[in-house]
Amino acid sequence: MTSETTTQFDMVIRECKDIFLAKMKDYGTAWRVLRTESITDQIYIKANRIRSIQTKGTQLISENEKSEFIGIVNYSVIALIQLELGHSEELNMDKDEVEKLYDKYVATAKGLMFNKNHDYDEAWRNMRINSLTDIILMKLLRVKQIEDNKGMTNISEGVDANYLDMINYAVFALIKISERV
């Protein structure tokens, strides 16, 4: 992985985290009530909207692809936190604890990206944003199937690995979007 990729990854994550923390000031940790299946569906809505915008070439709501990819990153982190802690009716989670968990899962995703980029020679740089969107949707459909099977898989990765991949594919899309400008 190049130092450019590391820098770009960190910049994208900084923007995602800033938005995450700002929304936490507005809403607290109301997301703690969500079961992971609900978070998966929320990410699906975002990815499906991105695909719809890409296919139609127009949109009627002002939020663009970029804001939806940021949402995918942040909801994927939330899903990983919920997998670890479980959903809760106690909605007042300590801000510092949430931030540590956010950083933990982003660091895990970054480590995974580093290893995959080494093996795949940063193939994502030659991919289209539309393809990244489709891969995220495929990952979501996989997660939904695993969730429907009560977490049981025969040979496949678990839902956590898919959420980590979604973080990385969304970060790649955000890097590519920043390079378009």
C-alpha positions in Angstrom: 0.0 0.0 0.0 1.4 3.4 -0.9 1.8 6.3 1.5 -0.7 8.1 -0.8 -3.3 5.5 -0.1 -2.6 5.7 3.7 -2.9 9.5 3.6 -6.1 9.4 1.5 -7.7 6.7 3.7 -6.9 8.7 6.9 -8.4 11.9 5.3 -11.6 10.2 4.3 -11.9 8.5 7.7 -11.3 11.8 9.5 -14.2 13.4 7.5 -16.5 10.3 8.2 -15.6 10.4 11.9 -16.2 14.2 12.2 -19.7 13.7 10.8 -20.3 10.7 13.1 -19.3 12.7 16.1 -21.3 15.7 15.1 -24.4 13.5 14.6 -23.7 11.9 18.0 -23.9 15.4 19.5 -27.3 15.9 17.8 -28.8 12.4 18.4 -26.7 10.8 21.2 -26.3 7.1 20.7 -29.9 6.4 19.7 -28.5 3.8 17.3 -27.8 1.5 20.3 -31.4 0.4 20.1 -30.8 -1.0 16.6 -30.3 -4.7 16.0 -27.6 -5.5 13.4 -30.3 -6.6 10.9 -31.8 -3.1 11.0 -28.3 -1.6 10.5 -27.8 -3.9 7.5 -31.1 -2.7 6.0 -30.1 1.0 6.7 -26.8 0.4 4.8 -28.7 -1.3 2.0 -31.0 1.7 1.6 -27.9 4.0 1.2 -26.2 1.6 -1.2 -29.4 1.1 -3.2 -29.9 4.9 -3.4 -26.3 5.4 -4.7 -27.0 2.8 -7.4 -30.3 4.4 -8.3 -28.5 7.8 -8.7 -25.8 6.2 -10.8 -28.3 4.4 -13.0 -30.7 7.3 -13.4 -28.1 10.0 -13.6 -30.4 12.3 -11.6 -31.6 12.7 -8.0 -34.4 14.6 -6.3 -32.9 14.7 -2.8 -30.0 16.9 -2.2 -27.7 14.4 -0.5 -25.2 13.1 -3.0 -23.3 9.9 -3.5 -20.5 11.2 -1.2 -22.8 11.7 1.8 -24.3 8.2 1.2 -20.8 6.5 1.1 -20.0 8.4 4.3 -23.2 6.9 5.8 -22.1 3.4 4.7 -18.8 3.8 6.5 -20.4 5.1 9.7 -23.2 2.6 9.7 -20.8 -0.2 9.1 -18.8 0.9 12.2 -22.0 1.1 14.1 -22.8 -2.5 13.0 -19.4 -3.7 14.2 -19.9 -2.0 17.6 -23.4 -3.5 17.9 -22.0 -7.0 17.0 -19.5 -6.5 19.9 -21.9 -5.0 22.5 -25.3 -6.1 21.4 -28.2 -3.8 21.0 -29.4 -2.0 24.1 -32.2 0.1 25.5 -29.6 2.1 27.4 -29.0 4.8 24.8 -26.5 7.1 26.7 -23.2 5.6 25.8 -20.1 7.5 26.9 -18.8 9.6 24.0 -15.1 8.6 24.7 -16.0 4.9 24.7 -17.9 5.3 21.4 -14.9 7.1 19.9 -12.5 4.4 21.1 -14.7 1.7 19.5 -15.0 3.8 16.3 -11.2 4.1 16.1 -10.7 0.4 16.9 -12.9 -0.8 14.0 -11.5 1.8 11.5 -8.0 0.6 12.5 -9.1 -3.0 11.9 -10.5 -2.1 8.5 -7.4 -0.2 7.6 -5.2 -3.2 8.5 -7.4 -5.4 6.4 -7.1 -2.9 3.5 -3.3 -2.8 3.9 -3.1 -6.6 3.6 -5.5 -6.8 0.7 -3.9 -3.9 -1.2 -0.6 -5.7 -0.9 -2.0 -8.9 -2.4 -4.1 -7.2 -5.0 -1.8 -4.4 -6.0 -4.4 -1.7 -5.3 -6.7 -3.0 -8.0 -9.4 -0.8 -6.7 -7.7 2.2 -8.2 -8.7 0.9 -11.7 -12.2 0.1 -10.7 -15.3 2.3 -11.4 -17.3 3.8 -8.5 -20.3 1.9 -9.9 -18.5 -1.4 -9.4 -17.6 -0.4 -5.9 -21.3 0.3 -5.3 -22.3 -3.1 -6.7 -19.7 -4.9 -4.5 -21.1 -3.2 -1.4 -24.6 -4.3 -2.5 -23.4 -7.8 -3.0 -21.7 -7.8 0.5 -25.0 -6.5 2.0 -27.0 -9.3 0.3 -24.4 -11.8 1.8 -24.8 -10.3 5.2 -28.6 -10.5 4.9 -28.4 -14.2 4.0 -26.1 -14.9 6.9 -28.4 -13.0 9.3 -31.4 -14.9 7.9 -29.4 -18.1 8.6 -28.9 -17.0 12.3 -25.2 -16.3 11.7 -24.4 -19.8 10.5 -22.1 -20.2 7.5 -20.5 -23.4 6.1 -17.4 -21.9 4.6 -17.8 -18.2 4.3 -16.6 -15.2 6.4 -18.9 -13.9 9.0 -20.9 -10.7 9.0 -18.0 -8.7 10.7 -15.7 -9.4 7.7 -18.3 -8.1 5.3 -18.9 -4.9 7.3 -15.1 -4.3 7.3 -15.0 -4.8 3.5 -17.9 -2.4 3.1 -16.0 0.2 5.1 -13.0 -0.2 2.8 -15.0 -0.2 -0.5 -16.9 2.9 0.6 -13.6 4.6 1.5 -12.2 3.7 -1.9 -15.3 5.2 -3.5 -14.9 8.4 -1.4 -11.2 8.6 -2.5 -12.2 8.2 -6.1 -14.9 10.9 -5.7 -12.3 13.3 -4.2 -10.0 12.7 -7.2 -12.8 13.6 -9.7 -13.0 17.1 -8.3 
